[in-house]
Amino acid sequence: MALTTSIETARFLSFVWGTKSIVTRDANDFDDMADIVCKTLLEKGYGKKNELTVITAGAPFHSSGRTNLLRIETL
């Protein structure tokens, strides 16, 4: 799953084998980002309650080419 705020990024990622892109709202901080991911995965049926998911992201937000965050969350 690739959650992004950019329709252009979602379209680009549609060409990456095995990747499902979803356009979401922008997150205010890391906790908000985790909430968006968990709620979206549950709503779209890509996970079940109490399953673990791994989130990768870049900090600071809105800086391309920086994947430097790994967070494990329970759906």
C-alpha positions as CSV (number, residue, x, y, z in Angstrom):
1,M,0.0,0.0,0.0
2,A,1.2,3.5,-0.8
3,L,-0.7,6.3,0.8
4,T,0.0,9.7,-0.6
5,T,-1.5,13.2,-0.7
6,S,-0.4,13.6,-4.4
7,I,-2.6,12.3,-7.2
8,E,0.5,12.5,-9.5
9,T,2.5,10.2,-7.1
10,A,-0.4,7.8,-6.9
11,R,-0.6,7.6,-10.7
12,F,3.2,7.0,-10.9
13,L,3.1,4.3,-8.3
14,S,0.3,2.5,-10.2
15,F,3.0,1.3,-12.5
16,V,5.0,-0.3,-9.7
17,W,4.2,-4.0,-9.6
18,G,2.3,-5.1,-6.5
19,T,1.6,-1.6,-5.2
20,K,-1.9,-0.2,-4.5
21,S,-2.0,3.6,-4.2
22,I,-4.5,5.5,-2.2
23,V,-4.8,9.3,-2.1
24,T,-5.4,10.6,1.4
25,R,-5.5,13.9,3.2
26,D,-2.3,15.4,4.5
27,A,-1.1,14.6,8.0
28,N,-0.4,17.2,10.7
29,D,2.2,15.1,12.5
30,F,3.4,11.5,12.9
31,D,0.5,10.4,15.2
32,D,-2.0,11.8,12.7
33,M,-0.2,10.0,9.9
34,A,-0.4,6.7,11.7
35,D,-4.1,7.3,12.4
36,I,-4.7,8.0,8.7
37,V,-2.9,4.9,7.6
38,C,-4.7,2.6,10.1
39,K,-8.2,4.0,9.4
40,T,-7.7,3.9,5.6
41,L,-6.4,0.3,5.7
42,L,-9.4,-0.8,7.8
43,E,-11.9,1.1,5.7
44,K,-10.6,-0.2,2.4
45,G,-10.4,-3.8,3.7
46,Y,-6.7,-4.2,3.5
47,G,-6.3,-5.1,7.1
48,K,-8.2,-6.5,10.1
49,K,-8.5,-5.0,13.6
50,N,-5.5,-5.8,15.8
51,E,-3.2,-6.7,12.9
52,L,0.2,-5.1,12.8
53,T,1.2,-2.8,9.9
54,V,4.6,-1.3,9.2
55,I,4.7,2.4,8.1
56,T,7.6,3.9,6.3
57,A,7.8,7.7,5.8
58,G,10.1,10.6,5.5
59,A,10.8,13.3,8.0
60,P,10.4,16.2,7.7
61,F,7.2,15.9,5.8
62,H,7.0,17.4,2.2
63,S,10.7,16.6,1.5
64,S,11.1,14.1,-1.3
65,G,13.8,11.4,-1.2
66,R,13.9,11.0,2.6
67,T,12.5,7.7,3.8
68,N,14.0,7.7,7.3
69,L,11.1,6.6,9.5
70,L,9.8,3.1,10.4
71,R,6.8,2.8,12.7
72,I,4.9,-0.3,13.6
73,E,1.2,0.2,14.4
74,T,-1.7,-2.0,15.4
75,L,-4.8,-1.6,13.3
